[in-house]
Structures are given as structure tokens and as C-alpha cells.
């Protein structure tokens, strides 16, 4: 088979699944190597961007998803009911930030950093499919470990948590000094 012969196969799989599919799974299904699948998908993505197509491939870590191009959303909204935009409170955003930068992280670690209970914020983030349970820590009580989801990556427009912005060194020093000033001094 030629490379282009795989385009409709991959397109139909990704369209039907409606969510991301691991590259490894696609390689197994088409009896190709992961590198061959990645190259075919990159060629497809290039063709989608060069031609006037309403779809695009979105790469999310080791997975790929067929999605509508953002510039055509307004036309979709005219047909479909307008999706409700979820508004995250400051406490929920703070909790999400901790999970994103410290993952995998336990509820206890989140609460130590925030200084308050985080049950509600964690529940909301799980309801919104922005974080998920990924296992348990091998420690007394076996606390649940939380990490971000692919939905988090999609919502924040990154393909990996490695792309999240990092604080500048001077900001880190400022945060450290602020935290140290809040620690009560005991004599």
C-alpha cells in the first residue's frame, strides 16, 4: 500500500472514535510501525493545513485526534446547541495549577500547598474531566494520585504538560521570600 492509501483508513478510524487514539493502537491496527504511522499522520496534518479543509489532526502526547478547525466553530454553533462554557473559580484554578505542575500529586500534597481542604475543587476538576485518578501512592493509606487529562491539554491548547509556561527565576525567588515571610517564627 502507498502512504496515501492509509489516509482514508486513519481518517475513518479517528472520525468514528471521536476522541484521541493512541499512535501505538493505530500502528497495531494497520500493521505498521509507530514511526510509519507518525509519518503518515504528519503528512495528513500537513495536507489538512495546506488545503481548505474543515478538519485538522491534533497531537496529544502519544495520541492523535481528528478535530474541527477552530475557525469554523461559529458555523457549528449555528447548528448545534451552544456548549456551556465552564467557569473555574479561583480555588479550582489554583488546584488545577498545582496538579498540572506537580503531577502526579495526592490530595494531601494539594492541601498542604493550598493550606485549605480541596475536596470540592478536586471533585469539580474531575467533573470537568480536567484531572483524573492515575493510581495510588505506595505509602501508608495508599492515597490517590491525580494528574491532568487529555481534555486539560485540549482546553489549554498544549500538546504536552512540558509546554506549560514556567515561572521566571526572579518570580520563583519572590514566591520563596513571600512563603518564608508567612512562616511563623518560634523562639
Biotite code that builds the C-alpha atoms (Angstrom):
import biotite.structure as struc

atoms = struc.array([
    struc.Atom([0.000, 0.000, 0.000], chain_id="A", res_id=1, res_name="UNK", atom_name="CA", element="C"),
    struc.Atom([1.077, 3.564, -0.690], chain_id="A", res_id=2, res_name="UNK", atom_name="CA", element="C"),
    struc.Atom([1.177, 6.110, 2.156], chain_id="A", res_id=3, res_name="UNK", atom_name="CA", element="C"),
    struc.Atom([-1.853, 7.939, 0.758], chain_id="A", res_id=4, res_name="UNK", atom_name="CA", element="C"),
    struc.Atom([-3.860, 4.691, 0.799], chain_id="A", res_id=5, res_name="UNK", atom_name="CA", element="C"),
    struc.Atom([-3.760, 4.827, 4.607], chain_id="A", res_id=6, res_name="UNK", atom_name="CA", element="C"),
    struc.Atom([-5.270, 8.343, 4.797], chain_id="A", res_id=7, res_name="UNK", atom_name="CA", element="C"),
    struc.Atom([-8.926, 7.290, 4.463], chain_id="A", res_id=8, res_name="UNK", atom_name="CA", element="C"),
    struc.Atom([-8.413, 4.365, 6.829], chain_id="A", res_id=9, res_name="UNK", atom_name="CA", element="C"),
    struc.Atom([-6.897, 6.553, 9.538], chain_id="A", res_id=10, res_name="UNK", atom_name="CA", element="C"),
    struc.Atom([-9.415, 9.320, 8.908], chain_id="A", res_id=11, res_name="UNK", atom_name="CA", element="C"),
    struc.Atom([-12.352, 6.922, 9.280], chain_id="A", res_id=12, res_name="UNK", atom_name="CA", element="C"),
    struc.Atom([-10.918, 5.405, 12.492], chain_id="A", res_id=13, res_name="UNK", atom_name="CA", element="C"),
    struc.Atom([-10.290, 8.820, 14.054], chain_id="A", res_id=14, res_name="UNK", atom_name="CA", element="C"),
    struc.Atom([-13.679, 10.163, 12.942], chain_id="A", res_id=15, res_name="UNK", atom_name="CA", element="C"),
    struc.Atom([-15.524, 7.141, 14.318], chain_id="A", res_id=16, res_name="UNK", atom_name="CA", element="C"),
    struc.Atom([-13.701, 7.135, 17.649], chain_id="A", res_id=17, res_name="UNK", atom_name="CA", element="C"),
    struc.Atom([-14.494, 10.823, 18.218], chain_id="A", res_id=18, res_name="UNK", atom_name="CA", element="C"),
    struc.Atom([-11.684, 11.090, 20.758], chain_id="A", res_id=19, res_name="UNK", atom_name="CA", element="C"),
    struc.Atom([-7.930, 10.678, 20.732], chain_id="A", res_id=20, res_name="UNK", atom_name="CA", element="C"),
    struc.Atom([-6.457, 7.331, 19.746], chain_id="A", res_id=21, res_name="UNK", atom_name="CA", element="C"),
    struc.Atom([-3.005, 6.160, 20.778], chain_id="A", res_id=22, res_name="UNK", atom_name="CA", element="C"),
    struc.Atom([-0.498, 6.006, 17.925], chain_id="A", res_id=23, res_name="UNK", atom_name="CA", element="C"),
    struc.Atom([0.511, 2.567, 19.188], chain_id="A", res_id=24, res_name="UNK", atom_name="CA", element="C"),
    struc.Atom([-3.096, 1.350, 18.729], chain_id="A", res_id=25, res_name="UNK", atom_name="CA", element="C"),
    struc.Atom([-3.234, 2.744, 15.185], chain_id="A", res_id=26, res_name="UNK", atom_name="CA", element="C"),
    struc.Atom([0.079, 1.079, 14.335], chain_id="A", res_id=27, res_name="UNK", atom_name="CA", element="C"),
    struc.Atom([-1.191, -2.277, 15.588], chain_id="A", res_id=28, res_name="UNK", atom_name="CA", element="C"),
    struc.Atom([-4.473, -1.939, 13.669], chain_id="A", res_id=29, res_name="UNK", atom_name="CA", element="C"),
    struc.Atom([-2.734, -1.120, 10.378], chain_id="A", res_id=30, res_name="UNK", atom_name="CA", element="C"),
    struc.Atom([0.202, -3.481, 10.975], chain_id="A", res_id=31, res_name="UNK", atom_name="CA", element="C"),
    struc.Atom([2.737, -0.672, 10.647], chain_id="A", res_id=32, res_name="UNK", atom_name="CA", element="C"),
    struc.Atom([5.429, 0.670, 12.955], chain_id="A", res_id=33, res_name="UNK", atom_name="CA", element="C"),
    struc.Atom([4.680, 3.625, 15.203], chain_id="A", res_id=34, res_name="UNK", atom_name="CA", element="C"),
    struc.Atom([7.211, 5.681, 13.237], chain_id="A", res_id=35, res_name="UNK", atom_name="CA", element="C"),
    struc.Atom([5.431, 4.875, 9.957], chain_id="A", res_id=36, res_name="UNK", atom_name="CA", element="C"),
    struc.Atom([2.068, 5.862, 11.474], chain_id="A", res_id=37, res_name="UNK", atom_name="CA", element="C"),
    struc.Atom([3.532, 9.105, 12.857], chain_id="A", res_id=38, res_name="UNK", atom_name="CA", element="C"),
    struc.Atom([4.926, 9.997, 9.423], chain_id="A", res_id=39, res_name="UNK", atom_name="CA", element="C"),
    struc.Atom([1.614, 9.258, 7.693], chain_id="A", res_id=40, res_name="UNK", atom_name="CA", element="C"),
    struc.Atom([-0.274, 11.307, 10.301], chain_id="A", res_id=41, res_name="UNK", atom_name="CA", element="C"),
    struc.Atom([2.158, 14.222, 9.912], chain_id="A", res_id=42, res_name="UNK", atom_name="CA", element="C"),
    struc.Atom([1.673, 14.093, 6.128], chain_id="A", res_id=43, res_name="UNK", atom_name="CA", element="C"),
    struc.Atom([-2.100, 14.065, 6.636], chain_id="A", res_id=44, res_name="UNK", atom_name="CA", element="C"),
    struc.Atom([-1.892, 17.006, 9.051], chain_id="A", res_id=45, res_name="UNK", atom_name="CA", element="C"),
    struc.Atom([0.193, 18.946, 6.533], chain_id="A", res_id=46, res_name="UNK", atom_name="CA", element="C"),
    struc.Atom([-2.328, 18.245, 3.773], chain_id="A", res_id=47, res_name="UNK", atom_name="CA", element="C"),
    struc.Atom([-5.219, 19.324, 6.022], chain_id="A", res_id=48, res_name="UNK", atom_name="CA", element="C"),
    struc.Atom([-3.471, 22.614, 6.756], chain_id="A", res_id=49, res_name="UNK", atom_name="CA", element="C"),
    struc.Atom([-2.446, 23.307, 3.150], chain_id="A", res_id=50, res_name="UNK", atom_name="CA", element="C"),
    struc.Atom([-5.841, 22.562, 1.614], chain_id="A", res_id=51, res_name="UNK", atom_name="CA", element="C"),
    struc.Atom([-9.023, 24.283, 2.608], chain_id="A", res_id=52, res_name="UNK", atom_name="CA", element="C"),
    struc.Atom([-10.333, 21.562, 4.905], chain_id="A", res_id=53, res_name="UNK", atom_name="CA", element="C"),
    struc.Atom([-12.593, 21.899, 7.932], chain_id="A", res_id=54, res_name="UNK", atom_name="CA", element="C"),
    struc.Atom([-10.672, 19.329, 9.937], chain_id="A", res_id=55, res_name="UNK", atom_name="CA", element="C"),
    struc.Atom([-7.260, 19.016, 11.489], chain_id="A", res_id=56, res_name="UNK", atom_name="CA", element="C"),
    struc.Atom([-5.221, 16.467, 13.389], chain_id="A", res_id=57, res_name="UNK", atom_name="CA", element="C"),
    struc.Atom([-4.381, 17.372, 16.972], chain_id="A", res_id=58, res_name="UNK", atom_name="CA", element="C"),
    struc.Atom([-1.429, 15.548, 18.516], chain_id="A", res_id=59, res_name="UNK", atom_name="CA", element="C"),
    struc.Atom([-1.713, 14.951, 22.274], chain_id="A", res_id=60, res_name="UNK", atom_name="CA", element="C"),
    struc.Atom([1.394, 13.306, 23.758], chain_id="A", res_id=61, res_name="UNK", atom_name="CA", element="C"),
    struc.Atom([1.294, 9.754, 22.293], chain_id="A", res_id=62, res_name="UNK", atom_name="CA", element="C"),
    struc.Atom([-2.176, 10.093, 20.773], chain_id="A", res_id=63, res_name="UNK", atom_name="CA", element="C"),
    struc.Atom([-3.874, 11.854, 17.888], chain_id="A", res_id=64, res_name="UNK", atom_name="CA", element="C"),
    struc.Atom([-7.403, 13.180, 17.416], chain_id="A", res_id=65, res_name="UNK", atom_name="CA", element="C"),
    struc.Atom([-9.385, 14.356, 14.417], chain_id="A", res_id=66, res_name="UNK", atom_name="CA", element="C"),
    struc.Atom([-10.947, 17.738, 15.251], chain_id="A", res_id=67, res_name="UNK", atom_name="CA", element="C"),
    struc.Atom([-12.735, 20.623, 13.630], chain_id="A", res_id=68, res_name="UNK", atom_name="CA", element="C"),
    struc.Atom([-10.566, 23.623, 12.833], chain_id="A", res_id=69, res_name="UNK", atom_name="CA", element="C"),
    struc.Atom([-11.279, 26.406, 15.337], chain_id="A", res_id=70, res_name="UNK", atom_name="CA", element="C"),
    struc.Atom([-12.025, 28.988, 12.630], chain_id="A", res_id=71, res_name="UNK", atom_name="CA", element="C"),
    struc.Atom([-15.196, 27.031, 11.730], chain_id="A", res_id=72, res_name="UNK", atom_name="CA", element="C"),
    struc.Atom([-16.674, 26.814, 15.221], chain_id="A", res_id=73, res_name="UNK", atom_name="CA", element="C"),
    struc.Atom([-19.095, 29.682, 14.660], chain_id="A", res_id=74, res_name="UNK", atom_name="CA", element="C"),
    struc.Atom([-20.791, 27.702, 11.880], chain_id="A", res_id=75, res_name="UNK", atom_name="CA", element="C"),
    struc.Atom([-21.065, 24.616, 14.068], chain_id="A", res_id=76, res_name="UNK", atom_name="CA", element="C"),
    struc.Atom([-22.636, 26.672, 16.831], chain_id="A", res_id=77, res_name="UNK", atom_name="CA", element="C"),
    struc.Atom([-25.366, 27.801, 14.437], chain_id="A", res_id=78, res_name="UNK", atom_name="CA", element="C"),
    struc.Atom([-26.374, 24.152, 14.003], chain_id="A", res_id=79, res_name="UNK", atom_name="CA", element="C"),
    struc.Atom([-25.584, 22.618, 17.383], chain_id="A", res_id=80, res_name="UNK", atom_name="CA", element="C"),
    struc.Atom([-26.772, 23.971, 20.687], chain_id="A", res_id=81, res_name="UNK", atom_name="CA", element="C"),
    struc.Atom([-24.210, 26.340, 22.102], chain_id="A", res_id=82, res_name="UNK", atom_name="CA", element="C"),
    struc.Atom([-21.933, 24.472, 24.519], chain_id="A", res_id=83, res_name="UNK", atom_name="CA", element="C"),
    struc.Atom([-21.925, 25.786, 28.073], chain_id="A", res_id=84, res_name="UNK", atom_name="CA", element="C"),
    struc.Atom([-18.640, 27.362, 28.966], chain_id="A", res_id=85, res_name="UNK", atom_name="CA", element="C"),
    struc.Atom([-17.344, 26.175, 32.283], chain_id="A", res_id=86, res_name="UNK", atom_name="CA", element="C"),
    struc.Atom([-16.087, 28.903, 34.542], chain_id="A", res_id=87, res_name="UNK", atom_name="CA", element="C"),
    struc.Atom([-13.461, 27.850, 37.023], chain_id="A", res_id=88, res_name="UNK", atom_name="CA", element="C"),
    struc.Atom([-13.334, 29.630, 40.364], chain_id="A", res_id=89, res_name="UNK", atom_name="CA", element="C"),
    struc.Atom([-10.027, 30.875, 41.741], chain_id="A", res_id=90, res_name="UNK", atom_name="CA", element="C"),
    struc.Atom([-9.802, 27.922, 44.162], chain_id="A", res_id=91, res_name="UNK", atom_name="CA", element="C"),
    struc.Atom([-10.465, 25.421, 41.364], chain_id="A", res_id=92, res_name="UNK", atom_name="CA", element="C"),
    struc.Atom([-7.883, 27.119, 39.110], chain_id="A", res_id=93, res_name="UNK", atom_name="CA", element="C"),
    struc.Atom([-5.359, 27.131, 41.947], chain_id="A", res_id=94, res_name="UNK", atom_name="CA", element="C"),
    struc.Atom([-5.920, 23.403, 42.495], chain_id="A", res_id=95, res_name="UNK", atom_name="CA", element="C"),
    struc.Atom([-5.641, 22.707, 38.762], chain_id="A", res_id=96, res_name="UNK", atom_name="CA", element="C"),
    struc.Atom([-2.341, 24.612, 38.636], chain_id="A", res_id=97, res_name="UNK", atom_name="CA", element="C"),
    struc.Atom([-0.941, 22.525, 41.471], chain_id="A", res_id=98, res_name="UNK", atom_name="CA", element="C"),
    struc.Atom([-1.954, 19.282, 39.770], chain_id="A", res_id=99, res_name="UNK", atom_name="CA", element="C"),
    struc.Atom([-0.590, 20.442, 36.390], chain_id="A", res_id=100, res_name="UNK", atom_name="CA", element="C"),
    struc.Atom([2.821, 21.421, 37.739], chain_id="A", res_id=101, res_name="UNK", atom_name="CA", element="C"),
    struc.Atom([3.275, 18.815, 40.487], chain_id="A", res_id=102, res_name="UNK", atom_name="CA", element="C"),
    struc.Atom([1.660, 15.730, 38.888], chain_id="A", res_id=103, res_name="UNK", atom_name="CA", element="C"),
    struc.Atom([1.277, 13.058, 39.936], chain_id="A", res_id=104, res_name="UNK", atom_name="CA", element="C"),
    struc.Atom([0.116, 14.588, 43.218], chain_id="A", res_id=105, res_name="UNK", atom_name="CA", element="C"),
    struc.Atom([-2.013, 13.448, 46.165], chain_id="A", res_id=106, res_name="UNK", atom_name="CA", element="C"),
    struc.Atom([-4.921, 15.300, 47.767], chain_id="A", res_id=107, res_name="UNK", atom_name="CA", element="C"),
    struc.Atom([-2.763, 15.754, 50.889], chain_id="A", res_id=108, res_name="UNK", atom_name="CA", element="C"),
    struc.Atom([0.017, 17.430, 48.903], chain_id="A", res_id=109, res_name="UNK", atom_name="CA", element="C"),
    struc.Atom([-2.522, 19.731, 47.220], chain_id="A", res_id=110, res_name="UNK", atom_name="CA", element="C"),
    struc.Atom([-3.994, 20.695, 50.584], chain_id="A", res_id=111, res_name="UNK", atom_name="CA", element="C"),
    struc.Atom([-0.540, 21.302, 52.116], chain_id="A", res_id=112, res_name="UNK", atom_name="CA", element="C"),
    struc.Atom([0.306, 23.693, 49.285], chain_id="A", res_id=113, res_name="UNK", atom_name="CA", element="C"),
    struc.Atom([-3.061, 25.473, 49.339], chain_id="A", res_id=114, res_name="UNK", atom_name="CA", element="C"),
    struc.Atom([-3.419, 25.443, 53.119], chain_id="A", res_id=115, res_name="UNK", atom_name="CA", element="C"),
    struc.Atom([-7.121, 24.518, 52.905], chain_id="A", res_id=116, res_name="UNK", atom_name="CA", element="C"),
    struc.Atom([-9.318, 21.499, 52.134], chain_id="A", res_id=117, res_name="UNK", atom_name="CA", element="C"),
    struc.Atom([-9.550, 20.825, 48.401], chain_id="A", res_id=118, res_name="UNK", atom_name="CA", element="C"),
    struc.Atom([-12.309, 18.193, 48.139], chain_id="A", res_id=119, res_name="UNK", atom_name="CA", element="C"),
    struc.Atom([-14.708, 20.477, 46.273], chain_id="A", res_id=120, res_name="UNK", atom_name="CA", element="C"),
    struc.Atom([-12.080, 21.760, 43.829], chain_id="A", res_id=121, res_name="UNK", atom_name="CA", element="C"),
    struc.Atom([-10.822, 18.252, 43.051], chain_id="A", res_id=122, res_name="UNK", atom_name="CA", element="C"),
    struc.Atom([-14.391, 16.998, 42.523], chain_id="A", res_id=123, res_name="UNK", atom_name="CA", element="C"),
    struc.Atom([-15.135, 19.893, 40.139], chain_id="A", res_id=124, res_name="UNK", atom_name="CA", element="C"),
    struc.Atom([-11.947, 19.286, 38.156], chain_id="A", res_id=125, res_name="UNK", atom_name="CA", element="C"),
    struc.Atom([-12.824, 15.607, 37.844], chain_id="A", res_id=126, res_name="UNK", atom_name="CA", element="C"),
    struc.Atom([-16.397, 16.518, 36.763], chain_id="A", res_id=127, res_name="UNK", atom_name="CA", element="C"),
    struc.Atom([-14.933, 18.767, 34.058], chain_id="A", res_id=128, res_name="UNK", atom_name="CA", element="C"),
    struc.Atom([-12.544, 15.926, 33.050], chain_id="A", res_id=129, res_name="UNK", atom_name="CA", element="C"),
    struc.Atom([-9.515, 18.155, 33.597], chain_id="A", res_id=130, res_name="UNK", atom_name="CA", element="C"),
    struc.Atom([-7.887, 15.818, 36.127], chain_id="A", res_id=131, res_name="UNK", atom_name="CA", element="C"),
    struc.Atom([-8.150, 12.099, 36.804], chain_id="A", res_id=132, res_name="UNK", atom_name="CA", element="C"),
    struc.Atom([-7.035, 9.447, 39.260], chain_id="A", res_id=133, res_name="UNK", atom_name="CA", element="C"),
    struc.Atom([-3.994, 7.693, 37.817], chain_id="A", res_id=134, res_name="UNK", atom_name="CA", element="C"),
    struc.Atom([-3.177, 5.293, 40.626], chain_id="A", res_id=135, res_name="UNK", atom_name="CA", element="C"),
    struc.Atom([-2.201, 5.173, 44.251], chain_id="A", res_id=136, res_name="UNK", atom_name="CA", element="C"),
    struc.Atom([0.950, 6.180, 46.091], chain_id="A", res_id=137, res_name="UNK", atom_name="CA", element="C"),
    struc.Atom([2.851, 3.311, 47.687], chain_id="A", res_id=138, res_name="UNK", atom_name="CA", element="C"),
    struc.Atom([2.647, 4.820, 51.164], chain_id="A", res_id=139, res_name="UNK", atom_name="CA", element="C"),
    struc.Atom([0.522, 4.339, 54.299], chain_id="A", res_id=140, res_name="UNK", atom_name="CA", element="C"),
    struc.Atom([-3.148, 4.756, 53.446], chain_id="A", res_id=141, res_name="UNK", atom_name="CA", element="C"),
    struc.Atom([-2.352, 4.372, 49.723], chain_id="A", res_id=142, res_name="UNK", atom_name="CA", element="C"),
    struc.Atom([-3.507, 7.918, 48.786], chain_id="A", res_id=143, res_name="UNK", atom_name="CA", element="C"),
    struc.Atom([-4.893, 8.527, 45.296], chain_id="A", res_id=144, res_name="UNK", atom_name="CA", element="C"),
    struc.Atom([-2.605, 10.192, 42.749], chain_id="A", res_id=145, res_name="UNK", atom_name="CA", element="C"),
    struc.Atom([-4.053, 12.857, 40.466], chain_id="A", res_id=146, res_name="UNK", atom_name="CA", element="C"),
    struc.Atom([-2.823, 14.071, 37.066], chain_id="A", res_id=147, res_name="UNK", atom_name="CA", element="C"),
    struc.Atom([-4.192, 16.160, 34.212], chain_id="A", res_id=148, res_name="UNK", atom_name="CA", element="C"),
    struc.Atom([-6.123, 14.622, 31.314], chain_id="A", res_id=149, res_name="UNK", atom_name="CA", element="C"),
    struc.Atom([-6.078, 14.984, 27.547], chain_id="A", res_id=150, res_name="UNK", atom_name="CA", element="C"),
    struc.Atom([-9.091, 17.284, 27.951], chain_id="A", res_id=151, res_name="UNK", atom_name="CA", element="C"),
    struc.Atom([-6.833, 19.583, 30.015], chain_id="A", res_id=152, res_name="UNK", atom_name="CA", element="C"),
    struc.Atom([-4.304, 19.639, 27.150], chain_id="A", res_id=153, res_name="UNK", atom_name="CA", element="C"),
    struc.Atom([-7.056, 20.448, 24.625], chain_id="A", res_id=154, res_name="UNK", atom_name="CA", element="C"),
    struc.Atom([-8.581, 23.194, 26.796], chain_id="A", res_id=155, res_name="UNK", atom_name="CA", element="C"),
    struc.Atom([-5.243, 24.903, 27.350], chain_id="A", res_id=156, res_name="UNK", atom_name="CA", element="C"),
    struc.Atom([-4.006, 24.440, 23.778], chain_id="A", res_id=157, res_name="UNK", atom_name="CA", element="C"),
    struc.Atom([-0.884, 22.435, 24.539], chain_id="A", res_id=158, res_name="UNK", atom_name="CA", element="C"),
    struc.Atom([0.118, 19.001, 23.320], chain_id="A", res_id=159, res_name="UNK", atom_name="CA", element="C"),
    struc.Atom([2.080, 18.118, 26.468], chain_id="A", res_id=160, res_name="UNK", atom_name="CA", element="C"),
    struc.Atom([2.448, 19.399, 30.033], chain_id="A", res_id=161, res_name="UNK", atom_name="CA", element="C"),
    struc.Atom([6.067, 20.141, 29.136], chain_id="A", res_id=162, res_name="UNK", atom_name="CA", element="C"),
    struc.Atom([4.713, 23.079, 27.084], chain_id="A", res_id=163, res_name="UNK", atom_name="CA", element="C"),
    struc.Atom([3.165, 24.767, 30.130], chain_id="A", res_id=164, res_name="UNK", atom_name="CA", element="C"),
    struc.Atom([4.757, 28.143, 30.900], chain_id="A", res_id=165, res_name="UNK", atom_name="CA", element="C"),
    struc.Atom([7.441, 28.165, 33.565], chain_id="A", res_id=166, res_name="UNK", atom_name="CA", element="C"),
    struc.Atom([7.925, 30.899, 36.129], chain_id="A", res_id=167, res_name="UNK", atom_name="CA", element="C"),
    struc.Atom([10.945, 33.153, 35.655], chain_id="A", res_id=168, res_name="UNK", atom_name="CA", element="C"),
    struc.Atom([13.764, 32.718, 38.246], chain_id="A", res_id=169, res_name="UNK", atom_name="CA", element="C"),
    struc.Atom([13.029, 36.133, 39.779], chain_id="A", res_id=170, res_name="UNK", atom_name="CA", element="C"),
    struc.Atom([9.370, 35.139, 40.273], chain_id="A", res_id=171, res_name="UNK", atom_name="CA", element="C"),
    struc.Atom([10.442, 31.922, 41.971], chain_id="A", res_id=172, res_name="UNK", atom_name="CA", element="C"),
    struc.Atom([12.660, 33.887, 44.390], chain_id="A", res_id=173, res_name="UNK", atom_name="CA", element="C"),
    struc.Atom([9.806, 36.318, 45.056], chain_id="A", res_id=174, res_name="UNK", atom_name="CA", element="C"),
    struc.Atom([7.411, 33.407, 45.793], chain_id="A", res_id=175, res_name="UNK", atom_name="CA", element="C"),
    struc.Atom([10.008, 31.790, 48.071], chain_id="A", res_id=176, res_name="UNK", atom_name="CA", element="C"),
    struc.Atom([10.593, 35.014, 50.019], chain_id="A", res_id=177, res_name="UNK", atom_name="CA", element="C"),
    struc.Atom([6.841, 35.550, 50.352], chain_id="A", res_id=178, res_name="UNK", atom_name="CA", element="C"),
    struc.Atom([6.321, 31.983, 51.605], chain_id="A", res_id=179, res_name="UNK", atom_name="CA", element="C"),
    struc.Atom([9.186, 32.290, 54.095], chain_id="A", res_id=180, res_name="UNK", atom_name="CA", element="C"),
    struc.Atom([7.763, 35.566, 55.448], chain_id="A", res_id=181, res_name="UNK", atom_name="CA", element="C"),
    struc.Atom([4.457, 33.791, 56.137], chain_id="A", res_id=182, res_name="UNK", atom_name="CA", element="C"),
    struc.Atom([6.089, 31.062, 58.237], chain_id="A", res_id=183, res_name="UNK", atom_name="CA", element="C"),
    struc.Atom([5.682, 31.931, 61.930], chain_id="A", res_id=184, res_name="UNK", atom_name="CA", element="C"),
    struc.Atom([8.959, 32.357, 63.764], chain_id="A", res_id=185, res_name="UNK", atom_name="CA", element="C"),
    struc.Atom([9.158, 30.364, 67.004], chain_id="A", res_id=186, res_name="UNK", atom_name="CA", element="C"),
    struc.Atom([11.743, 31.170, 69.637], chain_id="A", res_id=187, res_name="UNK", atom_name="CA", element="C"),
])
